[in-house]
Amino acid sequence: MSKAILISIKPQFVAEILNHRKTIELRKTAPKCDLPIDVYIYCTNGKPLARLGTLWNGDRKTDVFSLFYPPNATYNGKIVAKFRLDEIYKYQIEDEHTWKDPSFEETTQKLMGMGLEELHNYVGNKTFYGWHISDLETFDEPKPLSDFKGGKIFGDKPPQSWKYVEVGE
């Protein structure tokens, strides 16, 4: 058994991660563990819903993660991918427009999938963390949370934010 993390993420942000547009996951807390560590992504049951689709460009096929509305949900409420958390960035907002960390720029905000105003509304004037996403692996078939109970990952329900889990070897 090894330690891992199970993280709950809203469908719109899961789509950004699986399409490689979002490489930093914003959180109000950070794990206290050795890095790197595997993080399993649980796509929450919210609207819009999410699914994996195919985009054709001439004769070239590309899988894309897209958002849509019921009744065809396939990814919501399931574990859809995992990534390696290899670095955690710490940020502090002094006020609405001033950042203590000068490296926090518009590019970083885009990698988090939020603009400055949305970030401020979420974290206020508090410390927050950016979890760097690397080695992303999307599962061919999304896994229901029930597959992980007493199986590969042990847990009884998805976390509000994230939690540690044990992963079978």
Secondary structure, 3 states (H helix, E strand, C coil): CEEEEEEEECHHHHHHHHCCCCCEEEECCCCCCCCCEEEEEEECCCCCEEEEEEEEECCEEEEEEEEECCCCCCCCCEEEEEEEEEEEEEEEECCCCCECCCCCCHHHHHHHCCCHHHHHHHHCCCEEEEEEEEEEEEEEEEEEHHHHCCCCECCCCCCCCEEEEEECC
